[in-house]
Amino acid sequence: MTDSKGEIKEKLLAALAQAEHMISKTKLKIKDRFNLIEPIMIMPFYGFGSDHYVYLKGRVLEDEKIQNNQEDGTMLEHLKDTYKRYESDEIPGIKLRASFAGQDIEVVTDEEGYFNVEFRADQKFDYAVAGNKVRLKLLEQKTDQDTLEAEGYIFVPSEDVEFGIISDIDDTVLVSNVTHFLGRLKLMLTKNASHRSPFPGIAGFLRALGRGSNNQGQNPLFFVSGSEWNLFDLLINFFRAHDIPQGPLLLRDKGTYFDRGNFETSEKEYKQEKIRHILDTYPHVQFICIGDSGQHDPEIYQQMVGEYPGRIAGVYIRDVSPDKRDEEVNRIAEEVRRQGVEMVLCQDTLEAAKHAADMGWINKEQLADVEQECEKDTHEGDNSQA
């Protein structure tokens, strides 16, 4: 058998995505022909920038009026919002203009309605003057009620950061049972953002790393995940509901497993590509990486340690897999250590926080806060399951 199970899964997803794309394309043509398109809008995602570079991704789609999973929403309302996310009607081939720091860039959305804009400058961007927002404007309309303008926020690290943080989301920050399909499906369909569970103490640990050793820093945090952009608003609401520090999200396009007749890269290669983007944008910043053992995070971070010597300060892997997988992770960790980087397989957040305190990345006071938050989150989690 030439293909592994993972490769077969990728090819099946590619075929399904291509079929879905053809259906969406036909649906849009029919709606356009009979003037059935709903008012459209620009949905900018969080971007990020450095001294000479700014990046922003977004999407143009029909306004589905998603209710954002309010605390008092019913399961039926949540199911309706979930359907709207995954059946979003994107608008391909539409022009828009992005403006920042005196530069204007015109782009056209791709087949899934996505667009990317990149601003570059020989001189340093003066964010005090330009601000941290990219102005976006549609150059075409589909209806008289279209929302033609939007603003995308840009995260810009300060000049005196100690390090950056790159974190996975599923089964690293958010309990999602990503390795169990039925468990993940149930969670996605029946839980709104505020009712989903973070791993105990993870919010406190990320806040501590963000503030750094002196508890005063603003170290940048990036989330790189195989989750899809359709879940962007749900994830943002989850972070807010559980006081998890926010940062740019680099997620995956739902409908692009098949691209220009070729199977798209695997999730592993996709995440490596996004991490490279971050490391290349901030060449003078070291990063602490956080992931889990259930997917490919140990292999991904091992690859980054090899490709970017001296750039990865440490790696934390949450243990969510069977013992056989642990043996693989420990082997990878040993190989990484030989390159001068600690990869720690952790049973819980507190174990990672203790190691970070020993390394001087957070201080003892922050460690005590993480320990208290672990106890609080565990207690609340037990009560929610009771």
Secondary structure, 3 states (H helix, E strand, C coil): CCCCHHHHHHHHHHHHHHHHHHHHHHHHHHHHHCCCCCCEEEEECCEEECCCEEEEEEEEEECCCCCCCCCCCCHHHHHHHHHHHHCCCECCCCEEEEEECCEEEEEECCCCCEEEEEEECCCCCCHHHHCCEEEEEECCCCCCCCCCEEEEEEECCCCCCCCEEEECCECCCECCCCCCHHHHHHHHHHCCHHHCCECCCHHHHHHHHHHCCCCCCCCCEEEEEEEEHHHHHHHHHHHHHCCCCCCCEEEECCCCCEECCEECCCHHHHHHHHHHHHHHHCCCCCEEEEEECCCCHHHHHHHHHHHCCCCEEEEEEECCCCHHHHHHHHHHHHHHHCCCCEEEEECCHHHHHHHHHHCCCCCHHHHHHHHHHHHHHHHHHHHHHC
